[in-house]
Amino acid sequence: MDEKIKKQDYGAGSIQVLGGTEAVRKRPAMYIGDTQAAGLHHLVYEIADNSVDEALAGHCTLIKVTINSDGSVTVEDNGRGIPVDIMPQFGKPALEIVMTRLHAGGKFDHRTYKVSGGLHGVGMSVVNALSEKLTVYVSRDGKVYSQSYSRGKPLNDVTVVGSSEVTGTKVTFVPDNQIFETTEFNFDTLSSRLRELAFLNSGLRIEIKDEGSGKEHVFSYDGGIKSFVEFLNQNKVSLHQVIHLKKEKDGTQLELAMQYNDGYLENIFSFANTINTAEGGTHLSGFKTALTRTLNSYAESHNLLKQKIKISSNDTLEGISAVISVRLTDPQFEGQTKRKLGNSELKGLVDSMTSSGLGAYLEEHPKIARMIVDKCVNAAEAREAAKKARELTRRKSALNSGSLPGKLADCSNRNPEECELYVVEGDSAGGSSKQGRNREFQAILPLRGKILNVEKARLHKIFNSREIVTLATAIGTGLGNEFDIKKARYHKIIITCDADVDGAHIRTLLLTFFFRYMRPLIEAGYIYVAQPPLYRVVKNKKEHYVYNEAKLKELLNEIGKEETSLQRYKGLGEMNPNQLWQTTMDPETRTLVRVGVEDAVEADKIFSLLMGEDVEPRRQFIEKHALEVRNLDV
């Protein structure tokens, strides 16, 4: 059957119906993961995935996403448009059935869509059921059709509202605040997913705009996932050109792009039918197995391995940036949110396709092969050094052994959900914090000086860093392969640094460490940054604490500058314990900023830029943003 179905073949007869939407509003998490921010943004992904399916079938070249100023979101494409003709078995237009019935769509028979991401046929109807209001416009057959709904129920019949010379679908929806804890969409979160879709569909143009902030992006990459890997390594020193493979076997398509850099961190993204499988799955397992075996085989056959050295999977992943994309007819995702691929046959298929393709590439490019093998051998040697360092660290600091560091002033509560760890800069701030805290649920860990820049260090150096080991021991999760978030002793870890250049640097070093080696803590929402005041203003014996320059100006205009005492805090140690409690530690009055990863690709790029070896991109970044600096400590 031809992959590209003629437009006239996509009609009501292509739509199959398997059920209704009653359960969606009762148990929304079953369909979108949760009712918090992640689930909210998943609504947009479901609609965008349908548009991408049209692109996969060869009928869509443009997708537009707009965060409207009224809080609604519009997703528009130039695909064929959802069918609007009557489905005889229901006596209703196909559009209404697609929007109001679960498992109604053209994704089940492999005729209308050979491969698709919106596999389950629930996307549109679920978004509709969880929207306070949704309006859809369909352009096809020279006309524009429209229907509106409220919480999944039609407000009117499908109606012709205009004419059109083009085709496509436009959906505008307002998420239901009866369902969602937040209804505010994040531009960066949506941009991250849309950028991925553009990389995975070369030639597809995706535009996103936030009417409120004025932010906008245009994503279009003719190089596909090869461009994706180049983007990932943009601020890193690459060791060779991007290796790009395309294979097909038994109806499954594999596309792979990979490139090593001189760093020590792995950065792998896996996709199935353009869906980001953030938790991996059988395709990722197949790739890793093939990578390790192929590199070992090449190294052994060319006598590149040193005596007693065996390259492990972790060694082959050091410094790699890779994108694995598979397209298959019947993907089996674990859960509606599709974060993990479960098709058992994919592991062997991807393994064999990667082995043959990568093996041939290495034989044809011996210089690149030698460079990659040498890096893996160096990683293996460093791994042995890290193992010895870990064992030495255990003996010295009892990492993971239950013994807590001496400088930690722990809290009396033992329920991690109620406990907080303040990571503070220096002994002076540590002393004030220990005196000012609530000992029942607040623990204090003072760090001496700047911690190791983990962006430039292998794991064995990290295990030799006293401050990092102390931090990991206090948190309780362990490091490296032994990291276990379930062992976290605190569900609030609060970075508390001085409001000066050194403090900003220490905060960035800590955030880099958490992002690179304890990212699950960030993803779980455990990492926070304290916001201590910049100024203390006293007038008529009344204290005011001010957290930025704009608020200071506003306050001084309000109370007057005469007979006013103004103190600028450069360090937390300048505050007495009572002041520190009032401003930075009292849950009733403090301000904390939760650290999140809205855009993992962009975050990786920024950490590499700020903390990596390559100086030139950092210089360009500083020049570009120099005029945006508000508080410069000189």
Beta strands, then each sheet from edge to edge (+ up, - down):
strand 1: 16-17
strand 2: 62-67
strand 3: 73-77
strand 4: 86-87
strand 5: 92-93
strand 6: 104-105
strand 7: 131-140
strand 8: 143-150
strand 9: 153-154
strand 10: 159-163
strand 11: 168-175
strand 12: 205-210
strand 13: 216-219
strand 14: 243-249
strand 15: 252-260
strand 16: 267-272
strand 17: 275-276
strand 18: 320-327
strand 19: 420-425
strand 20: 442-447
strand 21: 492-496
strand 22: 527-530
strand 23: 535-539
strand 24: 542-546
strand 25: 565-568
strand 26: 592-594
sheet 1: 1+ 6-
sheet 2: 9+ 8- 7+ 11- 3+ 2- 12- 13+
sheet 3: 4+ 5-
sheet 4: 9+ 8- 10+
sheet 5: 14+ 15- 18+ 16+ 17-
sheet 6: 20+ 19+ 21+ 22+ 26-
sheet 7: 24+ 23- 25+
end
